[in-house]
Each structure stands twice: as structure tokens, then as C-alpha cells.
Amino acid sequence: MAVRRIVANLAVDRLDAAKTFYGDVLGMEIGLDLGWIMTFVAHGNMAPQISVMTEGGSGTPVPDLSIEVDDLSDVQRKMQAAGFEIEYGPTSEPWGVTRFYVRDPFGRLVNILVHR
């Protein structure tokens, strides 16, 4: 199992303001725009990303972090074996990911996902 990327998620009420700040001013490109989430991507070796969200998708709350992995089933098994409760999913979402939500030891809601 390997982590492929980690994206910070910000709960917002105005995506247009985020587009101005992260896109127009900071020069990040929109890598994803589904109307309720916009992911901004910077250029470079590390390709930093940040997502702004009005909801978490499928009626879920906005997670604090999204972590893309290469083997979702393995991560789910390890989370449950370590005593972490899955709060949502695993679910295959219409935008092309399979994911589940879990809280880290500090109470942060984490979206663990794999692209299909």
C-alpha cells in the first residue's frame, strides 16, 4: 500500500472567491471542477494541491484531508484492524473514485480514496 497524494480540503461558501485567490492571484490551475468542489493544482516537481468544497459530495460533510492510495481495500482493512471506525463507505462515487471516511486520532475527518 502506498499513499499517492494528500490534498487539504477547505469548507467554503464561495467557490468564485477561491478561484480568484488560488487561480487568478496564485496562478494555480483548476484540475477539477464539479460545481461543489474545485481542486487547484500548482506546477512543479511536487505538484501541490488544495481543494475548496461547499460539501463533501453525495451529501457528506467536507473532509479535512483527502488521501489517495493505491489499494483502498488494504487501507480499509488496516484502519479497522487498528480500531478506526469507518464513518462513510466504502462507496463508488459517480465522479470516478471509490472512497471511505474515517477520523484520525485527532478527530479530523479524512477521505481515503482511489481513482477507478
C-alpha positions in Angstrom: 0.0 0.0 0.0 1.3 3.4 -0.9 0.0 7.0 -0.4 -0.2 8.6 -3.8 -1.1 12.2 -2.8 -2.6 14.2 0.1 -4.9 17.2 -0.6 -6.0 19.7 2.1 -9.8 20.4 1.8 -11.3 23.7 2.8 -15.0 24.2 3.5 -16.2 27.3 1.7 -19.4 29.1 0.7 -18.0 30.9 -2.4 -16.1 29.0 -5.0 -15.7 32.2 -7.1 -13.6 33.8 -4.3 -11.4 30.7 -4.2 -10.9 30.9 -8.0 -9.8 34.5 -7.7 -7.4 33.8 -4.8 -5.9 30.4 -5.7 -6.3 30.6 -9.5 -6.0 34.2 -10.6 -3.7 35.5 -8.0 -1.6 32.5 -7.1 -1.6 31.1 -10.6 -2.8 27.6 -9.8 -4.8 25.7 -12.4 -8.2 24.1 -11.9 -7.6 20.4 -12.0 -11.2 19.5 -11.1 -14.4 21.5 -11.0 -17.7 19.6 -10.2 -19.6 22.7 -9.1 -19.4 21.8 -5.4 -15.6 21.1 -5.4 -12.7 22.8 -7.2 -9.2 21.4 -6.9 -6.3 23.8 -7.7 -3.0 22.3 -8.8 0.4 24.1 -8.9 3.2 23.3 -11.3 6.4 21.8 -10.2 8.0 18.6 -9.0 5.8 18.2 -6.1 2.6 19.4 -7.7 0.9 20.8 -4.5 -2.9 20.8 -4.5 -5.7 22.2 -2.4 -9.5 21.7 -2.8 -12.3 24.1 -1.8 -15.6 22.5 -1.2 -19.2 23.5 -0.4 -19.9 19.9 0.6 -18.1 16.6 0.7 -20.1 15.1 -2.2 -23.0 12.7 -2.1 -24.4 14.6 0.9 -21.4 14.1 3.1 -19.6 16.8 5.2 -16.4 18.3 3.9 -13.4 16.2 5.0 -10.3 17.9 6.4 -8.0 15.9 4.2 -8.2 13.6 1.1 -5.6 10.9 0.8 -5.3 9.0 -2.4 -3.9 5.5 -2.0 -3.1 2.7 -4.4 -5.0 -0.1 -2.5 -8.2 1.0 -0.8 -9.2 -2.4 0.5 -5.8 -2.8 2.2 -6.1 0.6 3.9 -9.6 -0.1 5.0 -8.6 -3.5 6.5 -5.7 -1.8 8.3 -7.8 1.0 9.6 -10.4 -1.4 11.0 -7.7 -3.7 12.5 -6.3 -0.6 14.3 -9.7 0.2 15.7 -10.6 3.1 13.5 -14.3 3.3 12.6 -15.3 3.8 9.0 -17.9 6.7 9.1 -18.9 6.6 5.4 -18.5 4.0 2.7 -16.6 2.4 1.1 -18.7 3.8 -1.8 -18.1 4.1 -5.5 -18.9 7.7 -6.4 -20.3 8.9 -9.7 -17.2 11.2 -10.3 -14.8 8.2 -10.6 -13.5 7.5 -7.1 -14.1 4.8 -4.6 -13.7 6.1 -1.0 -14.5 5.9 2.7 -14.4 8.4 5.5 -12.5 7.8 8.8 -11.5 10.1 11.6 -7.8 10.3 12.5 -6.7 10.2 16.2 -7.2 13.9 16.5 -10.8 13.9 15.3 -10.1 15.2 11.7 -12.4 13.7 9.0 -10.2 12.0 6.4 -11.4 11.0 2.9 -9.4 7.9 1.8 -9.8 7.3 -1.9 -8.7 5.5 -5.0 -9.4 6.6 -8.6 -11.2 4.0 -10.7 
